[in-house]
Amino acid sequence: MIRKILMLLALCGTVALSVPVFADEAKAADTATAPAAEAATPAAPAAAPAPVPNKGDTAWMIVATVLVILMTIPGLALFYGGMVRAKNMLSVLMQVFATFSLLAILWAIYGYSIAFTEGGAFFGGFSRVFLSGVTPDSTVATFSKGVVIPEYIYIAFQLTFAAITPALIIGAFAERVKFSAVLLFMVLWFTFSYLPVAHMVWYWAGPDAFTTADAAAKASATAGFIWQKGALDFAGGTVVHINAGIAGLVGCLMIGKRIGFNKEAMPPHSLTMTMIGASLLWVGWFGFNVGSNLESTGFAAMVFVNTLLATASAALAWMFVEWGVRGQPTMLGIASGAVAGLVAITPACGYVGPMGAIVLGIIAGIICLWAVVGLKHMMGYDDTLDVFGVHCIGGIIGALGTAIFCSPKLGGTGVYDYVANATAPDYSIATQFVSQAWGVGTTLVWSGVVAAIAYKITDLVIGLRVPEDQEREGLDSTLHGEKAYHM
């Protein structure tokens, strides 16, 4: 009986194991007899999965955004505040704080859309007005094919640029302008200068659009005007510093000099605050420059090193030249030199090597010192905190210097060809210099004209300057009813 049961189980197992074999053979036979046309139909390629943001890149971009906020409040506010007279300290802090807050809101409402969506060569579109269509899952491209970051953090990161740039202008007309006039001017200049310049320089379709020469030509046609000219600006030499610097010069010329300028001493009231502010700017600038890489990579590390070295070399260059000419090195001088180096390396930090960064910093430190001391005296304008001499001149040095030190022969990175997926082999300093000049010239003219119109409108609607008695007493008490110090 047991033997029969075992034989029955074996027979059942044999049949069970044979079923798949017979089924496979029948399926193969059916396939073999299928019509030839059907057999020849190629299988549809599987769709490539959508790229997913890397958590490390996202984390770094959040940190970088916080660092740039730190640059403005309190960094820039303290740097500027320490250099004015004590009776105007709070007015500068208030102007910087309010400007940052105001433009953060405008950026979310319409600024991001105009700057970073497809439209024309000078202005973007309105597809992201009120951040329409942005979700936690929406992404934007970086500078590597197939790599993305969350759109929300990109919006926040670029917001900090849009907010600090107009705040830089405050230093040019500090101690003599109405608070209400500052706010109105900022809205006008932000809308008609910062946003279009940012679009002209930084808007492009992203690396994934550059697959073939024809595709690259089509993608480039949708980019901003200055981008199409081939200008390189890694983190804002034109968009931020030249843009703000020339607007500051126009402002101090149209508003006029402070009462007592060149007739009475107007020393900084707290170089301690200025040093703290400059240090916060230096630390925050790593978010500014390194964050502009949009990825946490070895390339970002190079940008970090370039930013560090250029700033140090510019600070030392300013200090030693001042020491040699005036006989004493000053805290104000070395702090100003550091900022000049930060400004100059901003457009170049992703394109030059460390030695090029050092040389660029030295050049910026020396020339910006001359602009602040010599050019300012020669032209006779009252740029209170040297916005033009440091930011505009330093930005021009950095933008044009990028063309030189980007050369692989001088340790630079060259220009990447996204169609060939390799560095272009035929880098030309002269050709790139022309492209950089397009960026510099366009920004100077655009921002200068917009600033002049915005100042004029503000003067007609509100009036730019405070009355003489308020200026003499100080803006802290007359405009804000407060004092920075009670001693």
Beta strands, then each sheet from edge to edge (+ up, - down):
strand 1: 139-141
strand 2: 148-150
strand 3: 416-417
strand 4: 422-423
sheet 1: 1+ 2-
sheet 2: 3+ 4-
end
